[in-house]
Amino acid sequence: MTSSLYKPLEIGGVRIGGNLFAAPLAGYTDRAFRTVCVDNGADLCYTEMVSCEALVRGSEKTGELLMQADAEEVYAVQVFSGTADSAGRAVAMVAEHKPLLIDLNCGCPVPKIIKSGAGSDLMRDPDRVYDIVRAMKDNTDIPVTVKIRTGWDANSLNYLEVADSAVKAGAAAVTMHARTKKQAYGGVADWSHLKILKQELGDLPVLGSGDLFTAQDVRSMLEETGIDGVMLARGVIGNPFLFREAKHYLTTGELLDPPTPLEKMQTAFRQLELAVHYKDERTAVNEMKKQLCAYTKGLPGSSEARNRMVHSENFATYKEIFREYLESFS
Ligand SMILES: Cc1cc2nc3c(=O)[nH]c(=O)nc-3n(C[C@H](O)[C@H](O)[C@H](O)COP(=O)(O)O)c2cc1C
């Protein structure tokens, strides 16, 4: 019964080997993080959200966010925009990188993003969602998808209307984070809305997001809602192993043993090495701090290592801390 829950997907005529995706996570899903997700079985990973305005302005730093990791056979790019004009122009630039899909962010709750008319501001304006998706479609043959929330707040649960606008404009799939903008990341995601959305959209692929922290969560969401696939988000920060755990559980019904402390540390170190490979050392080390803390949380004797890492500024020091900490396991 469980095996059919893990399956290939077809989105806009493009086939994807499985239905366990890594969600876009601003500040996290760079090439290094996506690589360790792929290593552990992610079927498709999304970039961090990329500003269409900044792309059109020619921002080099923003352009880097579009790059595919060496280990990725396929990947997806997520963009955000408040206007059809910048979305249309930016998408043509995104398309040069040949992502499998291009996703429009309609869920970011950050005030600065909302002020620009992007992210979850779009939940208040389904017509603008239509215009933006249309402009994207007009400028690329790559399938365009959208990632929405359930609404702005509990009094305006308009996801069916927003999804309908996006689909009418040509969106090939809809992902929904089953929270309102007002909830941000708090409270509990209400998966019942995913079931309603899937019933409404019929054959169009629907992906679910919200409170997926264990393999059992993944199975429950797929079973309870009938959606086609899931996006793992906070559950894979410092824990990309959740991909293989979920895949194993969906296909065999058995739970894998959790990763050993040694494997966790080795994976954390691999991600750090990759980050230093892809970025300048200082940026890589600084950006990795929060993720390294996530990897080591709860590991025996890790608090001292974490303390030292937080105060370290270069790769060589990190290497030394990892070496000493790993020795404590042998
Ligand atoms: C730190 C952080 C950054 C995020 N960045 C993005 C983003 O760039 N684009 C997006 O669509 N969603 C973003 N999200 C939302 C996640 O993709 C996901 O939908 C949400 O966290 C719910 O899933 P979870 O409860 O399993 O974490 C972000 C969430 C967090 C916590």
The ligand as an SDF file (V2000), in Angstrom:
LIG
                    3D

 31 33  0  0  0  0  0  0  0  0999 V2000
   14.4350   29.9050    6.7300 C   0  0  0  0  0  0  0  0  0  0  0  0
   13.3480   29.6650    5.7230 C   0  0  0  0  0  0  0  0  0  0  0  0
   13.4860   30.1350    4.4300 C   0  0  0  0  0  0  0  0  0  0  0  0
   12.4730   29.9290    3.4750 C   0  0  0  0  0  0  0  0  0  0  0  0
   12.6370   30.3850    2.2130 N   0  0  0  0  0  0  0  0  0  0  0  0
   11.6760   30.1540    1.2750 C   0  0  0  0  0  0  0  0  0  0  0  0
   11.8510   30.5760   -0.0630 C   0  0  0  0  0  0  0  0  0  0  0  0
   12.8840   31.1550   -0.4450 O   0  0  0  0  0  0  0  0  0  0  0  0
   10.8430   30.3060   -0.9480 N   0  0  0  0  0  0  0  0  0  0  0  0
    9.6930   29.6510   -0.5620 C   0  0  0  0  0  0  0  0  0  0  0  0
    8.8100   29.4310   -1.3900 O   0  0  0  0  0  0  0  0  0  0  0  0
    9.5230   29.2320    0.6940 N   0  0  0  0  0  0  0  0  0  0  0  0
   10.4850   29.4530    1.6150 C   0  0  0  0  0  0  0  0  0  0  0  0
   10.3180   28.9780    2.8820 N   0  0  0  0  0  0  0  0  0  0  0  0
    9.1470   28.1330    3.1900 C   0  0  0  0  0  0  0  0  0  0  0  0
    9.4910   26.6450    3.0290 C   0  0  0  0  0  0  0  0  0  0  0  0
    9.8310   26.3360    1.7050 O   0  0  0  0  0  0  0  0  0  0  0  0
    8.3340   25.7380    3.4970 C   0  0  0  0  0  0  0  0  0  0  0  0
    7.2310   25.9150    2.6470 O   0  0  0  0  0  0  0  0  0  0  0  0
    7.9270   26.0460    4.9270 C   0  0  0  0  0  0  0  0  0  0  0  0
    9.0600   26.1110    5.7800 O   0  0  0  0  0  0  0  0  0  0  0  0
    6.9300   25.0010    5.4730 C   0  0  0  0  0  0  0  0  0  0  0  0
    7.5000   23.7370    5.5660 O   0  0  0  0  0  0  0  0  0  0  0  0
    8.0540   23.1390    6.9840 P   0  0  0  0  0  0  0  0  0  0  0  0
    6.9660   23.4500    8.0200 O   0  0  0  0  0  0  0  0  0  0  0  0
    8.1800   21.6600    6.6960 O   0  0  0  0  0  0  0  0  0  0  0  0
    9.3300   23.8390    7.2760 O   0  0  0  0  0  0  0  0  0  0  0  0
   11.3030   29.2210    3.8430 C   0  0  0  0  0  0  0  0  0  0  0  0
   11.1590   28.7390    5.1530 C   0  0  0  0  0  0  0  0  0  0  0  0
   12.1530   28.9490    6.0870 C   0  0  0  0  0  0  0  0  0  0  0  0
   11.9880   28.4140    7.4890 C   0  0  0  0  0  0  0  0  0  0  0  0
  1  2  1  0
  2  3  1  0
  2 30  2  0
  3  4  2  0
  4  5  1  0
  4 28  1  0
  5  6  2  0
  6  7  1  0
  6 13  1  0
  7  8  2  0
  7  9  1  0
  9 10  1  0
 10 11  2  0
 10 12  1  0
 12 13  2  0
 13 14  1  0
 14 15  1  0
 14 28  1  0
 15 16  1  0
 16 17  1  0
 16 18  1  0
 18 19  1  0
 18 20  1  0
 20 21  1  0
 20 22  1  0
 22 23  1  0
 23 24  1  0
 24 25  2  0
 24 26  1  0
 24 27  1  0
 28 29  2  0
 29 30  1  0
 30 31  1  0
M  END
$$$$
